[in-house]
Amino acid sequence: LRPIETTTTTTTTNENENENEKRLLRKKIVMHFVRHAEGTHNVAKAYNDPAHKDARLTARGKEQCRRLAEEQPLLLKAAAEEAATAGRGHIIKTKRRRRRIIATSPMTRCIQTANLCFDKDAHEITETIAFEELRETVNYQCDIRRKTSELKKEFDGTTDFGRLEKDEEDPLWRYWIERCGSEEEHTTHRESAALHKCADRARKFFEWVENRALVEGHEEEEIIVSSHSAFLRCVFNYGHTQEKFEYHMGGSEQVFDDREDKTNNVKIVQYLPEDGDAFEEYMRRDYENCELRSA
């Protein structure tokens, strides 16, 4: 599985660009994708109710996080390695455990999921960074994020909101309000009716992943992504045909697609032949609440 390059050029690239491309081809970046645990909006299914603005986790959602924290392969693998080493009664040279960072949507339910599922020390989490790019498709009240200052106050010390500093208010919701009207005036899909915008956000995030991989000191990192069902569906299905797997893309006509060429739906990721159909099917199907998959 690899990200798709979205731009081409006929000019000769410079030596640094060629070297960066070679370095990326040699690297394998391990990524773990988790959908947030159950939120209040998932239960009520009243997505446009102001009571579910920036929906929080339910008690059941927090329990889902607790179970994943105890059972997830990331933690079990590390514990097994440590137990095997200790049980031998002497020092053994073992492969250094990889450090991990968390990239999370700034929606409260995703930050809560990341904080409850992954222990900073046990999982060697070096930092947790909030990304606007990892947001859910922006359609309803439950998809509106809170002010940056409010998020910083609640999650102070656990999450880096530096990438949100220039936008105190939700910039994505502001765009869709200006385009479609208020939640009272427009009560159906917004960004889900222009999925290329969600796809563009995903590509921007993967560009950040690639750029970080080229920075010295970050070569051994794994990246945990805490995001949303429709966003993850878009990442792993956008631009792919339905020939092998009939997965829907949200069920909304693309009435807000304002591109000149509406057929240019470039894939976000490419499934490699060696991945096999079983892996592709696994990554493309919808995520359950608090489900973790790795690639």
Helices and strands as residue ranges (DSSP letters): E 2-3, H 15-26, E 31-35, H 40-44, G 50-52, H 59-71, H 73-87, E 100-104, H 108-117, E 125-130, G 132-134, G 141-143, H 148-154, G 162-164, H 171-180, G 191-193, H 195-213, E 222-227, H 229-237, E 269-270, G 273-275, H 276-284, E 292-294
